[in-house]
Amino acid sequence: MNIDKLNEMAASGGIQELELLSLEGGFYVLRALTTQGPQSLHDAQGEVMRLRSTTELRQLLAHTPPLPCWLVQHVVHDEMCGQREGPLAPLRIPLSLEQTL
């Protein structure tokens, strides 16, 4: 999905929420949760778009209709230490997409 498709689907109600996945290496990947399943945002070359900050995300989505957004980070410490039992859920923090001055 590219930014134009994301904006089109957001305007028509085809996106329930956005997830900004925090990944190793200090970058983020934006994923839209749609009725067809999760879809990552791609750049003009068709590659998964890597974002460097939440500020870059806010600038990218400045003209996108408002959507709920979550910062999602897997807790690698729990996976490495194996202290918890049962399924390990990622940390999900609400993220405001409003531009701050």
C-alpha positions in Angstrom: 0.0 0.0 0.0 1.3 3.4 -0.9 0.5 6.8 0.8 -2.2 7.6 -1.8 -4.0 4.2 -1.3 -3.7 4.7 2.5 -5.3 8.2 2.2 -8.1 6.8 -0.1 -8.8 3.9 2.2 -8.8 6.1 5.3 -11.3 8.5 3.7 -13.6 5.6 2.8 -13.4 4.0 6.2 -11.4 1.0 5.0 -8.8 1.3 7.8 -9.6 0.6 11.4 -6.3 1.8 12.9 -2.6 2.3 12.3 0.3 0.6 14.0 3.8 2.1 14.0 6.1 -0.9 14.5 9.4 -0.1 16.3 12.1 -2.4 14.9 15.7 -3.0 15.6 18.1 -0.5 14.0 16.2 2.5 15.1 13.5 2.7 12.5 9.8 2.2 12.3 7.4 0.6 9.8 3.8 1.8 9.4 1.1 -0.9 9.1 -2.6 -0.2 8.4 -5.1 -2.7 9.8 -7.7 -3.1 7.1 -10.7 -5.4 6.6 -8.3 -7.5 4.3 -5.7 -7.7 7.0 -2.6 -5.7 8.0 -0.8 -3.9 5.1 2.6 -2.1 5.4 3.2 1.3 3.8 5.4 1.1 0.7 7.5 3.9 -0.9 7.5 4.8 -4.6 9.9 1.9 -5.5 7.5 -0.6 -3.9 9.8 -1.2 -0.9 8.5 -1.2 2.7 8.9 2.4 3.9 11.2 2.9 6.8 10.5 5.9 9.0 13.1 7.4 11.4 10.8 9.1 13.9 7.3 9.8 15.1 7.8 13.4 13.7 8.5 11.9 10.3 5.3 9.9 10.6 3.2 12.9 11.6 4.6 14.9 8.6 3.8 12.0 6.2 0.2 11.7 7.5 -0.5 15.4 7.7 -3.2 15.1 5.0 -4.6 11.7 6.1 -8.0 11.6 7.8 -7.7 11.1 11.6 -7.2 7.5 12.6 -6.3 5.8 15.9 -2.6 5.0 15.9 -0.5 2.8 18.2 3.2 2.6 18.8 4.0 -1.1 18.9 7.2 -2.5 20.4 8.0 -6.1 21.2 9.5 -6.6 24.6 12.7 -8.5 23.7 13.9 -8.7 27.3 10.9 -11.0 28.1 11.8 -13.2 25.0 15.5 -13.3 25.9 15.1 -14.1 29.6 12.1 -16.4 29.3 10.7 -15.3 32.7 7.1 -15.0 31.7 4.8 -17.9 30.8 2.2 -17.9 28.2 1.9 -15.7 25.1 4.0 -12.6 25.0 2.0 -9.6 23.7 3.8 -6.5 22.3 3.7 -3.2 24.2 1.0 -1.0 22.5 1.0 2.7 23.4 -1.5 5.2 21.9 0.3 7.6 19.6 -1.2 11.0 18.7 -0.8 12.0 15.1 -1.5 15.7 15.8 1.3 18.0 14.7 2.9 19.9 17.6 4.4 23.3 17.2 
